Amino acid sequence: MEKAVATQAARAPSPRFGDLESLQAKIQELNEAIARRAFEIFESRGSIDGRHIEDWIQAEAELFHPFHMELQETDEVLQLRAEIPGFTEKDLELTVEPQCLTLTGNRETVSENSSGKTLYRDACASQIYRRIELPTPIQTNAVVASLKNGILDVWMPKAKQAEESASK
């Protein structure tokens, strides 16, 4: 497998071809983490049945940082724009497949100890995960990504055969 290099900005995550086994293992690991946390939530409520979906959704929200994204299409390119404030290029991994893009990230969070009584604290997850099925095949070796001020832009040129069939 070959690596695609991000040339648009030096601070961007480097898109790379998907290693299917590695990606499947990562998905399995994330799924197990959600399941463990959902079970902890279930137990904390006294193991009362009937709220499994709510427990799962709460576990996902605690473990993963939600982010806004937009996917646009032109005749030549697909462009993804994702808002991921607080993540750096070192925190992110962008996996590129012919018709799929996977964005994962993990950042370190530092907690501060204070001597005062905590009245309120907002929790923010330190991981992101999104697998995006693309509407058309792309040229995986020509993908370019840039990260600036918490905005990730990914340009994905359409594969030649996809462009030719669209113009017919």
N, C-alpha and C positions, 0 to 999 in steps of 0.2 A: 504494500500500500504506500501511496505517495502522500506527502503533506502539502497542502495548499498554504501559501504564505500570504498574510495580510499585508498589502503594500500601501493601503490608503493612509494608515496612521501607525506610527511606531508603538502606540500604547494600546493597540487592539488585541483581543484574543486571536490566536492563529487558528483559522478554520482548518480542520483536518478531515480526511476521509474517515468514515465510520468503521471502527473495528467492531463488528457485530457481536462477537463473544464478550468483549469488554463492555459494550453498551448494554447487553442483556444482563450481565452480572450487576452493573450499576443500577439498572431498573429494579432488579430483584432485591438488591440491598435497600433501596429507597422504599420499596413496597413493604419490606419486612419492618423497617423503622416506623412507618405509618401504622402498620398492624400492631406493633408492640405498644405504641403510644395510645392507639384507640382502645386497646385492651386495658391499659392503665386507667383511662378515663372511665371505661365501663365498670371496672372494679371500684373506682372511687365513688361511683354513684350507687354502690351496694349491689352490683351485678344484676341489675334489673334489666330484663330483656325489652326490646321494642324500640331502642334508640340507636341502633348500630350505625345507621347512615350519619346521624348527627355526630356520633363519636368519631367516625372516620373523617368527616369534614373538619371537625375541631382539631383532630390530630394533624391533618394536612396543613391547616392554618397555623398551627404552632410550629411545625417543622419547616415549612417552606415560606419564603418571602413572596407574596403575590406581586406581580408586576404587570404594567400595562404594555401592550404591544399592538402594532399595526403592520399588516402585510399589504403592500401595494404591488400592482402588476402593470408593466408597460409591454410594448411589443417585444422588447429585447431583454428585459430584466425583471426580477422579483426583488423588492426592497423591503426588508424587515427593519422596523424601528421599535426598540424596546427601552422602556424607562427602568433602569436598574441602579438607582442612587445607592452609594455606599459600597459598591463592588468595584474592584480594580481589575485590570487586565490579568493580573496574577490569580485572581479569585475565580475566573471564568474559563469554561471549556466549551468550545463550539464544535460540534461534530456534524460533518456534512455528508449526506448521501444523495444519490441522484434525485430523489423525490421527497427528501425528509431532512429537516434541520433539528438538531437537539442542542439546547442550551442548558448547561448545568453550571452551578456556581456554589462556592462555599467560602464564607468569609469568617475571619476571627472576630469575635465580639469580646470586648473588655468590660468587665463589670467593676464598678467602683463601690467601695465600702464607705458608708458614711456613718457618723455617730448619731445622727438624728433618726427619728421615727419615720419610716416610709409611709406616706399616706396614699400614694398612687404611683404605679409604675406600668408603663406600656411595654409589652414584650414585642420584639421584632425578630423574626426567624432569621437565621444566618445562611440559609440554603435556598437556592432556586432550582427549579427543574421545569423545563417545557420542551415537549416534542411536537414539532409542527410538521404536519403532512403538507407538502407543497402541491399546488394544483397542476404543475407541469414540471418535467425533468429539467434539471439545471446542469451547468458545466461545473462540476465539483472542484476542478483544479483552477478555476478562475474566480472563486468567491473571494470577496474583499470585505473586511470588517473594520470599523473604527469605533472607538469608545471615547467620548468626550463629555465631561460634565454630567455623568450618570446616564447618558443616552448612547445606546449601542445601535449603530447602523450597520446592516449587512446587505451588501449588493451581491445578487446571485444571477449571473447571466444565464439566460435560458439555453438549453441544449439546442444544437443546430437542427436536429430532426423535429423538435417541438416547434421551433420557429417556422420551419418549412411547412409542416402540416397545418399550422394556424393560418398561414397565408393562402392556403388552397381553398 
